[in-house]
Amino acid sequence: KQVAGTLSGGEQQMLTMGRALMSRPKLLMLDEPSMGLSPLFVDQVFEVIQRIHREGTTILLVEQNAGKSLAISDRAYVLENGKVAYSGTAKELSESDEIKKAYLGG
């Protein structure tokens, strides 16, 4: 037994997702789920998101970690200054030279 406020950032993020999943939603909206987390917790959060999606829940993910997001997404949209600058399948965007240069460090 532990008070939620004493959990680490990653543990709090997992708790939040667990609570959201208790109602078995058809759509789960996540806003920056990896923000402020250690690399270990980022990996765990993305593994959970991927599992939830495989089990049939639609995920709407807003995330700055483009590489991780594209790795688990079906479709992606890149926003610049509040407008959609790029869109397509995750595979298309992952292979785009413009996206690689601007967002994936390539």
MODELLER restraints for C-alpha pairs under 7 A, 6 or more apart:
rsr = mdl.restraints
at = mdl.atoms
rsr.add(forms.Gaussian(group=physical.xy_distance, feature=features.Distance(at['CA:4:A'], at['CA:12:A']), mean=6.82, stdev=0.5))
rsr.add(forms.Gaussian(group=physical.xy_distance, feature=features.Distance(at['CA:9:A'], at['CA:37:A']), mean=6.10, stdev=0.5))
rsr.add(forms.Gaussian(group=physical.xy_distance, feature=features.Distance(at['CA:10:A'], at['CA:37:A']), mean=5.76, stdev=0.5))
rsr.add(forms.Gaussian(group=physical.xy_distance, feature=features.Distance(at['CA:10:A'], at['CA:41:A']), mean=5.32, stdev=0.5))
rsr.add(forms.Gaussian(group=physical.xy_distance, feature=features.Distance(at['CA:13:A'], at['CA:33:A']), mean=6.86, stdev=0.5))
rsr.add(forms.Gaussian(group=physical.xy_distance, feature=features.Distance(at['CA:14:A'], at['CA:45:A']), mean=6.94, stdev=0.5))
rsr.add(forms.Gaussian(group=physical.xy_distance, feature=features.Distance(at['CA:25:A'], at['CA:57:A']), mean=6.87, stdev=0.5))
rsr.add(forms.Gaussian(group=physical.xy_distance, feature=features.Distance(at['CA:26:A'], at['CA:57:A']), mean=5.05, stdev=0.5))
rsr.add(forms.Gaussian(group=physical.xy_distance, feature=features.Distance(at['CA:26:A'], at['CA:58:A']), mean=6.02, stdev=0.5))
rsr.add(forms.Gaussian(group=physical.xy_distance, feature=features.Distance(at['CA:27:A'], at['CA:57:A']), mean=5.76, stdev=0.5))
rsr.add(forms.Gaussian(group=physical.xy_distance, feature=features.Distance(at['CA:27:A'], at['CA:58:A']), mean=4.69, stdev=0.5))
rsr.add(forms.Gaussian(group=physical.xy_distance, feature=features.Distance(at['CA:27:A'], at['CA:59:A']), mean=5.81, stdev=0.5))
rsr.add(forms.Gaussian(group=physical.xy_distance, feature=features.Distance(at['CA:28:A'], at['CA:57:A']), mean=6.93, stdev=0.5))
rsr.add(forms.Gaussian(group=physical.xy_distance, feature=features.Distance(at['CA:28:A'], at['CA:58:A']), mean=6.24, stdev=0.5))
rsr.add(forms.Gaussian(group=physical.xy_distance, feature=features.Distance(at['CA:28:A'], at['CA:59:A']), mean=4.95, stdev=0.5))
rsr.add(forms.Gaussian(group=physical.xy_distance, feature=features.Distance(at['CA:28:A'], at['CA:60:A']), mean=6.22, stdev=0.5))
rsr.add(forms.Gaussian(group=physical.xy_distance, feature=features.Distance(at['CA:29:A'], at['CA:59:A']), mean=5.93, stdev=0.5))
rsr.add(forms.Gaussian(group=physical.xy_distance, feature=features.Distance(at['CA:29:A'], at['CA:60:A']), mean=4.68, stdev=0.5))
rsr.add(forms.Gaussian(group=physical.xy_distance, feature=features.Distance(at['CA:29:A'], at['CA:61:A']), mean=6.05, stdev=0.5))
rsr.add(forms.Gaussian(group=physical.xy_distance, feature=features.Distance(at['CA:30:A'], at['CA:60:A']), mean=6.18, stdev=0.5))
rsr.add(forms.Gaussian(group=physical.xy_distance, feature=features.Distance(at['CA:30:A'], at['CA:61:A']), mean=4.93, stdev=0.5))
rsr.add(forms.Gaussian(group=physical.xy_distance, feature=features.Distance(at['CA:30:A'], at['CA:62:A']), mean=6.19, stdev=0.5))
rsr.add(forms.Gaussian(group=physical.xy_distance, feature=features.Distance(at['CA:31:A'], at['CA:61:A']), mean=6.17, stdev=0.5))
rsr.add(forms.Gaussian(group=physical.xy_distance, feature=features.Distance(at['CA:31:A'], at['CA:62:A']), mean=4.83, stdev=0.5))
rsr.add(forms.Gaussian(group=physical.xy_distance, feature=features.Distance(at['CA:31:A'], at['CA:63:A']), mean=6.50, stdev=0.5))
rsr.add(forms.Gaussian(group=physical.xy_distance, feature=features.Distance(at['CA:32:A'], at['CA:62:A']), mean=5.58, stdev=0.5))
rsr.add(forms.Gaussian(group=physical.xy_distance, feature=features.Distance(at['CA:32:A'], at['CA:63:A']), mean=4.62, stdev=0.5))
rsr.add(forms.Gaussian(group=physical.xy_distance, feature=features.Distance(at['CA:32:A'], at['CA:64:A']), mean=6.92, stdev=0.5))
rsr.add(forms.Gaussian(group=physical.xy_distance, feature=features.Distance(at['CA:34:A'], at['CA:42:A']), mean=5.32, stdev=0.5))
rsr.add(forms.Gaussian(group=physical.xy_distance, feature=features.Distance(at['CA:50:A'], at['CA:72:A']), mean=6.13, stdev=0.5))
rsr.add(forms.Gaussian(group=physical.xy_distance, feature=features.Distance(at['CA:53:A'], at['CA:59:A']), mean=6.48, stdev=0.5))
rsr.add(forms.Gaussian(group=physical.xy_distance, feature=features.Distance(at['CA:63:A'], at['CA:69:A']), mean=6.80, stdev=0.5))
rsr.add(forms.Gaussian(group=physical.xy_distance, feature=features.Distance(at['CA:66:A'], at['CA:103:A']), mean=6.45, stdev=0.5))
rsr.add(forms.Gaussian(group=physical.xy_distance, feature=features.Distance(at['CA:66:A'], at['CA:104:A']), mean=6.68, stdev=0.5))
rsr.add(forms.Gaussian(group=physical.xy_distance, feature=features.Distance(at['CA:67:A'], at['CA:104:A']), mean=6.09, stdev=0.5))
rsr.add(forms.Gaussian(group=physical.xy_distance, feature=features.Distance(at['CA:70:A'], at['CA:90:A']), mean=5.13, stdev=0.5))
rsr.add(forms.Gaussian(group=physical.xy_distance, feature=features.Distance(at['CA:70:A'], at['CA:94:A']), mean=6.64, stdev=0.5))
rsr.add(forms.Gaussian(group=physical.xy_distance, feature=features.Distance(at['CA:73:A'], at['CA:90:A']), mean=5.73, stdev=0.5))
rsr.add(forms.Gaussian(group=physical.xy_distance, feature=features.Distance(at['CA:74:A'], at['CA:89:A']), mean=5.82, stdev=0.5))
rsr.add(forms.Gaussian(group=physical.xy_distance, feature=features.Distance(at['CA:74:A'], at['CA:90:A']), mean=5.48, stdev=0.5))
rsr.add(forms.Gaussian(group=physical.xy_distance, feature=features.Distance(at['CA:75:A'], at['CA:88:A']), mean=5.76, stdev=0.5))
rsr.add(forms.Gaussian(group=physical.xy_distance, feature=features.Distance(at['CA:75:A'], at['CA:89:A']), mean=4.17, stdev=0.5))
rsr.add(forms.Gaussian(group=physical.xy_distance, feature=features.Distance(at['CA:75:A'], at['CA:90:A']), mean=4.95, stdev=0.5))
rsr.add(forms.Gaussian(group=physical.xy_distance, feature=features.Distance(at['CA:76:A'], at['CA:87:A']), mean=5.67, stdev=0.5))
rsr.add(forms.Gaussian(group=physical.xy_distance, feature=features.Distance(at['CA:76:A'], at['CA:88:A']), mean=5.79, stdev=0.5))
rsr.add(forms.Gaussian(group=physical.xy_distance, feature=features.Distance(at['CA:76:A'], at['CA:89:A']), mean=5.95, stdev=0.5))
rsr.add(forms.Gaussian(group=physical.xy_distance, feature=features.Distance(at['CA:76:A'], at['CA:90:A']), mean=5.48, stdev=0.5))
rsr.add(forms.Gaussian(group=physical.xy_distance, feature=features.Distance(at['CA:77:A'], at['CA:84:A']), mean=6.38, stdev=0.5))
rsr.add(forms.Gaussian(group=physical.xy_distance, feature=features.Distance(at['CA:77:A'], at['CA:86:A']), mean=5.70, stdev=0.5))
rsr.add(forms.Gaussian(group=physical.xy_distance, feature=features.Distance(at['CA:77:A'], at['CA:87:A']), mean=4.37, stdev=0.5))
rsr.add(forms.Gaussian(group=physical.xy_distance, feature=features.Distance(at['CA:77:A'], at['CA:88:A']), mean=6.82, stdev=0.5))
rsr.add(forms.Gaussian(group=physical.xy_distance, feature=features.Distance(at['CA:78:A'], at['CA:84:A']), mean=5.73, stdev=0.5))
rsr.add(forms.Gaussian(group=physical.xy_distance, feature=features.Distance(at['CA:78:A'], at['CA:85:A']), mean=5.64, stdev=0.5))
rsr.add(forms.Gaussian(group=physical.xy_distance, feature=features.Distance(at['CA:78:A'], at['CA:86:A']), mean=5.07, stdev=0.5))
rsr.add(forms.Gaussian(group=physical.xy_distance, feature=features.Distance(at['CA:78:A'], at['CA:87:A']), mean=6.32, stdev=0.5))
rsr.add(forms.Gaussian(group=physical.xy_distance, feature=features.Distance(at['CA:79:A'], at['CA:85:A']), mean=5.49, stdev=0.5))
rsr.add(forms.Gaussian(group=physical.xy_distance, feature=features.Distance(at['CA:93:A'], at['CA:99:A']), mean=6.29, stdev=0.5))
rsr.add(forms.Gaussian(group=physical.xy_distance, feature=features.Distance(at['CA:94:A'], at['CA:100:A']), mean=6.77, stdev=0.5))
rsr.add(forms.Gaussian(group=physical.xy_distance, feature=features.Distance(at['CA:100:A'], at['CA:106:A']), mean=4.83, stdev=0.5))
